[in-house]
Amino acid sequence: MARDPYRPRTPIIGMVMVFLALAIVGVTAYLHLGWWSLIGYAAAAVVAVVGGWLLFKDVPEPPHSGPGADR
């Protein structure tokens, strides 16, 4: 199976996408085009969710240490 060349960069790509979403919201709020602003805010929400997922998708799950944990 081929290695994914973008795997080490996915957190950086996700962080850039989150900042891009912030920029989209800033431009949309500055222009204030009424109902057309809804498109800008919706696009920013999608970009932020995808960027957040890329940013945190490789974080390992912490070990369970509560009652009933296998020791």
BAKELO-152821 format. One record per residue: x, y, z of N, C-alpha, C in turn; residue in three letters; residue number from 1. Coordinates in nm, 2 decimals, padded with zeros to 4 digits. Each point is the difference from the previous one (the first is absolute). Example, Ala and Ser with C-alpha at 12.3 -4.5 7.8 and 13.67 -1.06 7.14 Angstrom:
REM BAKELO-152821
<r><n_X>01.32</n_X><n_Y>-00.57</n_Y><n_Z>00.78</n_Z><ca_X>-00.09</ca_X><ca_Y>00.12</ca_Y><ca_Z>00.00</ca_Z><c_X>00.09</c_X><c_Y>00.12</c_Y><c_Z>00.00</c_Z><aa>ALA</aa><i>1</i></r>
<r><n_X>-00.04</n_X><n_Y>00.11</n_Y><n_Z>-00.07</n_Z><ca_X>00.09</ca_X><ca_Y>00.11</ca_Y><ca_Z>00.00</ca_Z><c_X>-00.08</c_X><c_Y>00.11</c_Y><c_Z>00.08</c_Z><aa>SER</aa><i>2</i></r>
//
This chain:
REM BAKELO-152821
<r><n_X>00.08</n_X><n_Y>-00.12</n_Y><n_Z>00.00</n_Z><ca_X>-00.08</ca_X><ca_Y>00.12</ca_Y><ca_Z>00.00</ca_Z><c_X>00.09</c_X><c_Y>00.12</c_Y><c_Z>00.00</c_Z><aa>MET</aa><i>1</i></r>
<r><n_X>-00.04</n_X><n_Y>00.10</n_Y><n_Z>-00.08</n_Z><ca_X>00.08</ca_X><ca_Y>00.12</ca_Y><ca_Z>-00.01</ca_Z><c_X>-00.02</c_X><c_Y>00.09</c_Y><c_Z>00.12</c_Z><aa>ALA</aa><i>2</i></r>
<r><n_X>00.11</n_X><n_Y>00.07</n_Y><n_Z>00.04</n_Z><ca_X>-00.01</ca_X><ca_Y>00.09</ca_Y><ca_Z>00.11</ca_Z><c_X>-00.06</c_X><c_Y>00.13</c_Y><c_Z>-00.04</c_Z><aa>ARG</aa><i>3</i></r>
<r><n_X>-00.08</n_X><n_Y>00.06</n_Y><n_Z>00.09</n_Z><ca_X>-00.06</ca_X><ca_Y>00.13</ca_Y><ca_Z>-00.03</ca_Z><c_X>00.10</c_X><c_Y>00.11</c_Y><c_Z>00.02</c_Z><aa>ASP</aa><i>4</i></r>
<r><n_X>00.04</n_X><n_Y>00.07</n_Y><n_Z>-00.11</n_Z><ca_X>00.10</ca_X><ca_Y>00.11</ca_Y><ca_Z>00.02</ca_Z><c_X>-00.05</c_X><c_Y>00.12</c_Y><c_Z>00.08</c_Z><aa>PRO</aa><i>5</i></r>
<r><n_X>-00.13</n_X><n_Y>00.01</n_Y><n_Z>00.02</n_Z><ca_X>-00.05</ca_X><ca_Y>00.12</ca_Y><ca_Z>00.07</ca_Z><c_X>-00.03</c_X><c_Y>-00.03</c_Y><c_Z>00.15</c_Z><aa>TYR</aa><i>6</i></r>
<r><n_X>00.02</n_X><n_Y>-00.13</n_Y><n_Z>00.05</n_Z><ca_X>-00.03</ca_X><ca_Y>-00.03</ca_Y><ca_Z>00.14</ca_Z><c_X>00.08</c_X><c_Y>00.08</c_Y><c_Z>00.10</c_Z><aa>ARG</aa><i>7</i></r>
<r><n_X>00.13</n_X><n_Y>00.03</n_Y><n_Z>-00.02</n_Z><ca_X>00.06</ca_X><ca_Y>00.09</ca_Y><ca_Z>00.10</ca_Z><c_X>-00.04</c_X><c_Y>00.14</c_Y><c_Z>00.00</c_Z><aa>PRO</aa><i>8</i></r>
<r><n_X>-00.07</n_X><n_Y>00.04</n_Y><n_Z>-00.11</n_Z><ca_X>-00.04</ca_X><ca_Y>00.14</ca_Y><ca_Z>-00.01</ca_Z><c_X>-00.14</c_X><c_Y>00.03</c_Y><c_Z>00.03</c_Z><aa>ARG</aa><i>9</i></r>
<r><n_X>-00.08</n_X><n_Y>-00.11</n_Y><n_Z>00.03</n_Z><ca_X>-00.14</ca_X><ca_Y>00.03</ca_Y><ca_Z>00.02</ca_Z><c_X>-00.03</c_X><c_Y>00.09</c_Y><c_Z>00.12</c_Z><aa>THR</aa><i>10</i></r>
<r><n_X>00.07</n_X><n_Y>00.00</n_Y><n_Z>00.11</n_Z><ca_X>-00.03</ca_X><ca_Y>00.10</ca_Y><ca_Z>00.11</ca_Z><c_X>00.03</c_X><c_Y>00.14</c_Y><c_Z>-00.05</c_Z><aa>PRO</aa><i>11</i></r>
<r><n_X>00.10</n_X><n_Y>00.02</n_Y><n_Z>-00.08</n_Z><ca_X>00.03</ca_X><ca_Y>00.14</ca_Y><ca_Z>-00.05</ca_Z><c_X>-00.11</c_X><c_Y>00.04</c_Y><c_Z>-00.10</c_Z><aa>ILE</aa><i>12</i></r>
<r><n_X>-00.04</n_X><n_Y>-00.09</n_Y><n_Z>-00.09</n_Z><ca_X>-00.11</ca_X><ca_Y>00.03</ca_Y><ca_Z>-00.09</ca_Z><c_X>-00.13</c_X><c_Y>00.03</c_Y><c_Z>00.07</c_Z><aa>ILE</aa><i>13</i></r>
<r><n_X>-00.03</n_X><n_Y>-00.07</n_Y><n_Z>00.11</n_Z><ca_X>-00.12</ca_X><ca_Y>00.02</ca_Y><ca_Z>00.08</ca_Z><c_X>00.01</c_X><c_Y>00.14</c_Y><c_Z>00.07</c_Z><aa>GLY</aa><i>14</i></r>
<r><n_X>00.12</n_X><n_Y>00.03</n_Y><n_Z>00.05</n_Z><ca_X>00.01</ca_X><ca_Y>00.13</ca_Y><ca_Z>00.07</ca_Z><c_X>-00.01</c_X><c_Y>00.12</c_Y><c_Z>-00.10</c_Z><aa>MET</aa><i>15</i></r>
<r><n_X>00.05</n_X><n_Y>-00.02</n_Y><n_Z>-00.12</n_Z><ca_X>-00.01</ca_X><ca_Y>00.10</ca_Y><ca_Z>-00.11</ca_Z><c_X>-00.15</c_X><c_Y>00.02</c_Y><c_Z>-00.03</c_Z><aa>VAL</aa><i>16</i></r>
<r><n_X>-00.07</n_X><n_Y>-00.11</n_Y><n_Z>-00.01</n_Z><ca_X>-00.15</ca_X><ca_Y>00.00</ca_Y><ca_Z>-00.03</ca_Z><c_X>-00.08</c_X><c_Y>00.07</c_Y><c_Z>00.10</c_Z><aa>MET</aa><i>17</i></r>
<r><n_X>00.04</n_X><n_Y>-00.02</n_Y><n_Z>00.13</n_Z><ca_X>-00.07</ca_X><ca_Y>00.07</ca_Y><ca_Z>00.11</ca_Z><c_X>00.02</c_X><c_Y>00.15</c_Y><c_Z>-00.01</c_Z><aa>VAL</aa><i>18</i></r>
<r><n_X>00.13</n_X><n_Y>00.04</n_Y><n_Z>-00.03</n_Z><ca_X>00.03</ca_X><ca_Y>00.15</ca_Y><ca_Z>-00.02</ca_Z><c_X>-00.07</c_X><c_Y>00.05</c_Y><c_Z>-00.12</c_Z><aa>PHE</aa><i>19</i></r>
<r><n_X>-00.01</n_X><n_Y>-00.08</n_Y><n_Z>-00.11</n_Z><ca_X>-00.08</ca_X><ca_Y>00.04</ca_Y><ca_Z>-00.12</ca_Z><c_X>-00.14</c_X><c_Y>00.03</c_Y><c_Z>00.04</c_Z><aa>LEU</aa><i>20</i></r>
<r><n_X>-00.06</n_X><n_Y>-00.09</n_Y><n_Z>00.08</n_Z><ca_X>-00.14</ca_X><ca_Y>00.02</ca_Y><ca_Z>00.04</ca_Z><c_X>-00.02</c_X><c_Y>00.13</c_Y><c_Z>00.08</c_Z><aa>ALA</aa><i>21</i></r>
<r><n_X>00.10</n_X><n_Y>00.03</n_Y><n_Z>00.08</n_Z><ca_X>-00.01</ca_X><ca_Y>00.13</ca_Y><ca_Z>00.08</ca_Z><c_X>00.01</c_X><c_Y>00.12</c_Y><c_Z>-00.10</c_Z><aa>LEU</aa><i>22</i></r>
<r><n_X>00.09</n_X><n_Y>-00.01</n_Y><n_Z>-00.10</n_Z><ca_X>00.01</ca_X><ca_Y>00.10</ca_Y><ca_Z>-00.10</ca_Z><c_X>-00.13</c_X><c_Y>00.02</c_Y><c_Z>-00.08</c_Z><aa>ALA</aa><i>23</i></r>
<r><n_X>-00.06</n_X><n_Y>-00.11</n_Y><n_Z>-00.04</n_Z><ca_X>-00.13</ca_X><ca_Y>00.00</ca_Y><ca_Z>-00.07</ca_Z><c_X>-00.11</c_X><c_Y>00.07</c_Y><c_Z>00.08</c_Z><aa>ILE</aa><i>24</i></r>
<r><n_X>00.00</n_X><n_Y>-00.03</n_Y><n_Z>00.13</n_Z><ca_X>-00.10</ca_X><ca_Y>00.07</ca_Y><ca_Z>00.09</ca_Z><c_X>00.03</c_X><c_Y>00.15</c_Y><c_Z>00.01</c_Z><aa>VAL</aa><i>25</i></r>
<r><n_X>00.13</n_X><n_Y>00.03</n_Y><n_Z>00.01</n_Z><ca_X>00.03</ca_X><ca_Y>00.14</ca_Y><ca_Z>00.00</ca_Z><c_X>-00.03</c_X><c_Y>00.08</c_Y><c_Z>-00.12</c_Z><aa>GLY</aa><i>26</i></r>
<r><n_X>00.02</n_X><n_Y>-00.06</n_Y><n_Z>-00.12</n_Z><ca_X>-00.03</ca_X><ca_Y>00.07</ca_Y><ca_Z>-00.12</ca_Z><c_X>-00.15</c_X><c_Y>00.01</c_Y><c_Z>-00.02</c_Z><aa>VAL</aa><i>27</i></r>
<r><n_X>-00.07</n_X><n_Y>-00.11</n_Y><n_Z>00.04</n_Z><ca_X>-00.15</ca_X><ca_Y>00.00</ca_Y><ca_Z>-00.02</ca_Z><c_X>-00.06</c_X><c_Y>00.10</c_Y><c_Z>00.10</c_Z><aa>THR</aa><i>28</i></r>
<r><n_X>00.05</n_X><n_Y>00.01</n_Y><n_Z>00.12</n_Z><ca_X>-00.06</ca_X><ca_Y>00.10</ca_Y><ca_Z>00.09</ca_Z><c_X>00.03</c_X><c_Y>00.14</c_Y><c_Z>-00.04</c_Z><aa>ALA</aa><i>29</i></r>
<r><n_X>00.12</n_X><n_Y>00.02</n_Y><n_Z>-00.06</n_Z><ca_X>00.04</ca_X><ca_Y>00.14</ca_Y><ca_Z>-00.05</ca_Z><c_X>-00.09</c_X><c_Y>00.04</c_Y><c_Z>-00.12</c_Z><aa>TYR</aa><i>30</i></r>
<r><n_X>-00.03</n_X><n_Y>-00.09</n_Y><n_Z>-00.09</n_Z><ca_X>-00.07</ca_X><ca_Y>00.03</ca_Y><ca_Z>-00.12</ca_Z><c_X>-00.15</c_X><c_Y>00.01</c_Y><c_Z>00.03</c_Z><aa>LEU</aa><i>31</i></r>
<r><n_X>-00.05</n_X><n_Y>-00.08</n_Y><n_Z>00.09</n_Z><ca_X>-00.14</ca_X><ca_Y>00.01</ca_Y><ca_Z>00.05</ca_Z><c_X>-00.10</c_X><c_Y>00.01</c_Y><c_Z>-00.12</c_Z><aa>HIS</aa><i>32</i></r>
<r><n_X>-00.01</n_X><n_Y>-00.11</n_Y><n_Z>-00.07</n_Z><ca_X>-00.08</ca_X><ca_Y>00.00</ca_Y><ca_Z>-00.12</ca_Z><c_X>-00.15</c_X><c_Y>-00.06</c_Y><c_Z>00.02</c_Z><aa>LEU</aa><i>33</i></r>
<r><n_X>-00.04</n_X><n_Y>00.01</n_Y><n_Z>00.12</n_Z><ca_X>-00.14</ca_X><ca_Y>-00.04</ca_Y><ca_Z>00.03</ca_Z><c_X>-00.01</c_X><c_Y>-00.15</c_Y><c_Z>-00.01</c_Z><aa>GLY</aa><i>34</i></r>
<r><n_X>-00.10</n_X><n_Y>-00.05</n_Y><n_Z>-00.07</n_Z><ca_X>-00.02</ca_X><ca_Y>-00.15</ca_Y><ca_Z>-00.01</ca_Z><c_X>00.12</c_X><c_Y>-00.07</c_Y><c_Z>-00.07</c_Z><aa>TRP</aa><i>35</i></r>
<r><n_X>00.07</n_X><n_Y>00.07</n_Y><n_Z>-00.08</n_Z><ca_X>00.12</ca_X><ca_Y>-00.06</ca_Y><ca_Z>-00.07</ca_Z><c_X>00.11</c_X><c_Y>-00.04</c_Y><c_Z>00.10</c_Z><aa>TRP</aa><i>36</i></r>
<r><n_X>-00.01</n_X><n_Y>00.07</n_Y><n_Z>00.12</n_Z><ca_X>00.10</ca_X><ca_Y>-00.03</ca_Y><ca_Z>00.10</ca_Z><c_X>-00.02</c_X><c_Y>-00.14</c_Y><c_Z>00.06</c_Z><aa>SER</aa><i>37</i></r>
<r><n_X>-00.12</n_X><n_Y>-00.05</n_Y><n_Z>-00.02</n_Z><ca_X>-00.03</ca_X><ca_Y>-00.14</ca_Y><ca_Z>00.05</ca_Z><c_X>00.09</c_X><c_Y>-00.10</c_Y><c_Z>-00.07</c_Z><aa>LEU</aa><i>38</i></r>
<r><n_X>00.03</n_X><n_Y>00.02</n_Y><n_Z>-00.13</n_Z><ca_X>00.09</ca_X><ca_Y>-00.08</ca_Y><ca_Z>-00.08</ca_Z><c_X>00.14</c_X><c_Y>00.00</c_Y><c_Z>00.06</c_Z><aa>ILE</aa><i>39</i></r>
<r><n_X>00.05</n_X><n_Y>00.12</n_Y><n_Z>00.03</n_Z><ca_X>00.13</ca_X><ca_Y>00.01</ca_Y><ca_Z>00.06</ca_Z><c_X>00.01</c_X><c_Y>-00.06</c_Y><c_Z>00.13</c_Z><aa>GLY</aa><i>40</i></r>
<r><n_X>-00.10</n_X><n_Y>00.01</n_Y><n_Z>00.09</n_Z><ca_X>00.01</ca_X><ca_Y>-00.06</ca_Y><ca_Z>00.13</ca_Z><c_X>-00.01</c_X><c_Y>-00.15</c_Y><c_Z>-00.01</c_Z><aa>TYR</aa><i>41</i></r>
<r><n_X>-00.09</n_X><n_Y>-00.05</n_Y><n_Z>-00.09</n_Z><ca_X>-00.01</ca_X><ca_Y>-00.14</ca_Y><ca_Z>-00.02</ca_Z><c_X>00.13</c_X><c_Y>-00.06</c_Y><c_Z>-00.05</c_Z><aa>ALA</aa><i>42</i></r>
<r><n_X>00.06</n_X><n_Y>00.06</n_Y><n_Z>-00.10</n_Z><ca_X>00.13</ca_X><ca_Y>-00.04</ca_Y><ca_Z>-00.05</ca_Z><c_X>00.11</c_X><c_Y>00.00</c_Y><c_Z>00.11</c_Z><aa>ALA</aa><i>43</i></r>
<r><n_X>00.00</n_X><n_Y>00.10</n_Y><n_Z>00.08</n_Z><ca_X>00.09</ca_X><ca_Y>00.01</ca_Y><ca_Z>00.11</ca_Z><c_X>-00.02</c_X><c_Y>-00.11</c_Y><c_Z>00.10</c_Z><aa>ALA</aa><i>44</i></r>
<r><n_X>-00.12</n_X><n_Y>-00.04</n_Y><n_Z>00.03</n_Z><ca_X>-00.03</ca_X><ca_Y>-00.11</ca_Y><ca_Z>00.09</ca_Z><c_X>00.05</c_X><c_Y>-00.13</c_Y><c_Z>-00.05</c_Z><aa>ALA</aa><i>45</i></r>
<r><n_X>-00.03</n_X><n_Y>-00.03</n_Y><n_Z>-00.13</n_Z><ca_X>00.05</ca_X><ca_Y>-00.12</ca_Y><ca_Z>-00.06</ca_Z><c_X>00.15</c_X><c_Y>-00.01</c_Y><c_Z>00.00</c_Z><aa>VAL</aa><i>46</i></r>
<r><n_X>00.07</n_X><n_Y>00.11</n_Y><n_Z>-00.03</n_Z><ca_X>00.15</ca_X><ca_Y>00.00</ca_Y><ca_Z>00.00</ca_Z><c_X>00.05</c_X><c_Y>-00.02</c_Y><c_Z>00.14</c_Z><aa>VAL</aa><i>47</i></r>
<r><n_X>-00.06</n_X><n_Y>00.06</n_Y><n_Z>00.10</n_Z><ca_X>00.04</ca_X><ca_Y>-00.01</ca_Y><ca_Z>00.13</ca_Z><c_X>-00.02</c_X><c_Y>-00.14</c_Y><c_Z>00.06</c_Z><aa>ALA</aa><i>48</i></r>
<r><n_X>-00.11</n_X><n_Y>-00.07</n_Y><n_Z>-00.04</n_Z><ca_X>-00.02</ca_X><ca_Y>-00.13</ca_Y><ca_Z>00.05</ca_Z><c_X>00.10</c_X><c_Y>-00.10</c_Y><c_Z>-00.07</c_Z><aa>VAL</aa><i>49</i></r>
<r><n_X>00.02</n_X><n_Y>00.01</n_Y><n_Z>-00.13</n_Z><ca_X>00.09</ca_X><ca_Y>-00.08</ca_Y><ca_Z>-00.06</ca_Z><c_X>00.15</c_X><c_Y>00.02</c_Y><c_Z>00.05</c_Z><aa>VAL</aa><i>50</i></r>
<r><n_X>00.03</n_X><n_Y>00.13</n_Y><n_Z>00.02</n_Z><ca_X>00.13</ca_X><ca_Y>00.03</ca_Y><ca_Z>00.05</ca_Z><c_X>00.02</c_X><c_Y>-00.05</c_Y><c_Z>00.14</c_Z><aa>GLY</aa><i>51</i></r>
<r><n_X>-00.10</n_X><n_Y>00.01</n_Y><n_Z>00.08</n_Z><ca_X>00.01</ca_X><ca_Y>-00.05</ca_Y><ca_Z>00.14</ca_Z><c_X>00.02</c_X><c_Y>-00.15</c_Y><c_Z>00.00</c_Z><aa>GLY</aa><i>52</i></r>
<r><n_X>-00.07</n_X><n_Y>-00.07</n_Y><n_Z>-00.09</n_Z><ca_X>00.01</ca_X><ca_Y>-00.14</ca_Y><ca_Z>-00.01</ca_Z><c_X>00.14</c_X><c_Y>-00.04</c_Y><c_Z>-00.04</c_Z><aa>TRP</aa><i>53</i></r>
<r><n_X>00.05</n_X><n_Y>00.07</n_Y><n_Z>-00.10</n_Z><ca_X>00.14</ca_X><ca_Y>-00.03</ca_Y><ca_Z>-00.05</ca_Z><c_X>00.10</c_X><c_Y>00.03</c_Y><c_Z>00.11</c_Z><aa>LEU</aa><i>54</i></r>
<r><n_X>-00.03</n_X><n_Y>00.10</n_Y><n_Z>00.08</n_Z><ca_X>00.10</ca_X><ca_Y>00.04</ca_Y><ca_Z>00.10</ca_Z><c_X>00.01</c_X><c_Y>-00.10</c_Y><c_Z>00.11</c_Z><aa>LEU</aa><i>55</i></r>
<r><n_X>-00.12</n_X><n_Y>-00.06</n_Y><n_Z>00.04</n_Z><ca_X>00.00</ca_X><ca_Y>-00.09</ca_Y><ca_Z>00.12</ca_Z><c_X>-00.02</c_X><c_Y>-00.15</c_Y><c_Z>-00.03</c_Z><aa>PHE</aa><i>56</i></r>
<r><n_X>00.00</n_X><n_Y>-00.04</n_Y><n_Z>-00.13</n_Z><ca_X>-00.03</ca_X><ca_Y>-00.13</ca_Y><ca_Z>-00.03</ca_Z><c_X>00.11</c_X><c_Y>-00.10</c_Y><c_Z>00.04</c_Z><aa>LYS</aa><i>57</i></r>
<r><n_X>00.13</n_X><n_Y>00.04</n_Y><n_Z>00.01</n_Z><ca_X>00.10</ca_X><ca_Y>-00.09</ca_Y><ca_Z>00.04</ca_Z><c_X>00.04</c_X><c_Y>00.00</c_Y><c_Z>00.15</c_Z><aa>ASP</aa><i>58</i></r>
<r><n_X>-00.08</n_X><n_Y>00.06</n_Y><n_Z>00.08</n_Z><ca_X>00.02</ca_X><ca_Y>00.00</ca_Y><ca_Z>00.14</ca_Z><c_X>-00.04</c_X><c_Y>-00.13</c_Y><c_Z>00.06</c_Z><aa>VAL</aa><i>59</i></r>
<r><n_X>00.09</n_X><n_Y>-00.07</n_Y><n_Z>00.07</n_Z><ca_X>-00.03</ca_X><ca_Y>-00.14</ca_Y><ca_Z>00.05</ca_Z><c_X>-00.10</c_X><c_Y>00.01</c_Y><c_Z>00.11</c_Z><aa>PRO</aa><i>60</i></r>
<r><n_X>-00.08</n_X><n_Y>-00.10</n_Y><n_Z>00.02</n_Z><ca_X>-00.09</ca_X><ca_Y>-00.01</ca_Y><ca_Z>00.11</ca_Z><c_X>00.07</c_X><c_Y>-00.03</c_Y><c_Z>00.13</c_Z><aa>GLU</aa><i>61</i></r>
<r><n_X>-00.03</n_X><n_Y>00.07</n_Y><n_Z>00.10</n_Z><ca_X>00.07</ca_X><ca_Y>-00.02</ca_Y><ca_Z>00.13</ca_Z><c_X>-00.04</c_X><c_Y>-00.14</c_Y><c_Z>00.06</c_Z><aa>PRO</aa><i>62</i></r>
<r><n_X>00.09</n_X><n_Y>-00.06</n_Y><n_Z>00.07</n_Z><ca_X>-00.03</ca_X><ca_Y>-00.13</ca_Y><ca_Z>00.06</ca_Z><c_X>-00.11</c_X><c_Y>00.02</c_Y><c_Z>00.11</c_Z><aa>PRO</aa><i>63</i></r>
<r><n_X>-00.09</n_X><n_Y>-00.10</n_Y><n_Z>00.01</n_Z><ca_X>-00.11</ca_X><ca_Y>00.01</ca_Y><ca_Z>00.09</ca_Z><c_X>00.05</c_X><c_Y>-00.04</c_Y><c_Z>00.14</c_Z><aa>HIS</aa><i>64</i></r>
<r><n_X>-00.02</n_X><n_Y>00.08</n_Y><n_Z>00.10</n_Z><ca_X>00.05</ca_X><ca_Y>-00.03</ca_Y><ca_Z>00.13</ca_Z><c_X>-00.11</c_X><c_Y>00.00</c_Y><c_Z>00.11</c_Z><aa>SER</aa><i>65</i></r>
<r><n_X>-00.13</n_X><n_Y>-00.01</n_Y><n_Z>-00.04</n_Z><ca_X>-00.11</ca_X><ca_Y>00.01</ca_Y><ca_Z>00.09</ca_Z><c_X>-00.03</c_X><c_Y>-00.14</c_Y><c_Z>00.06</c_Z><aa>GLY</aa><i>66</i></r>
<r><n_X>-00.11</n_X><n_Y>-00.01</n_Y><n_Z>00.08</n_Z><ca_X>-00.04</ca_X><ca_Y>-00.12</ca_Y><ca_Z>00.06</ca_Z><c_X>-00.02</c_X><c_Y>-00.11</c_Y><c_Z>-00.11</c_Z><aa>PRO</aa><i>67</i></r>
<r><n_X>00.04</n_X><n_Y>-00.12</n_Y><n_Z>00.02</n_Z><ca_X>-00.02</ca_X><ca_Y>-00.11</ca_Y><ca_Z>-00.09</ca_Z><c_X>00.10</c_X><c_Y>00.00</c_Y><c_Z>-00.12</c_Z><aa>GLY</aa><i>68</i></r>
<r><n_X>00.11</n_X><n_Y>00.08</n_Y><n_Z>00.01</n_Z><ca_X>00.10</ca_X><ca_Y>00.00</ca_Y><ca_Z>-00.11</ca_Z><c_X>00.09</c_X><c_Y>-00.13</c_Y><c_Z>00.02</c_Z><aa>ALA</aa><i>69</i></r>
<r><n_X>00.03</n_X><n_Y>-00.05</n_Y><n_Z>-00.11</n_Z><ca_X>00.10</ca_X><ca_Y>-00.12</ca_Y><ca_Z>00.00</ca_Z><c_X>00.13</c_X><c_Y>00.05</c_Y><c_Z>00.04</c_Z><aa>ASP</aa><i>70</i></r>
<r><n_X>00.06</n_X><n_Y>-00.07</n_Y><n_Z>00.10</n_Z><ca_X>00.13</ca_X><ca_Y>00.04</ca_Y><ca_Z>00.05</ca_Z><c_X>00.10</c_X><c_Y>-00.10</c_Y><c_Z>-00.02</c_Z><aa>ARG</aa><i>71</i></r>
//
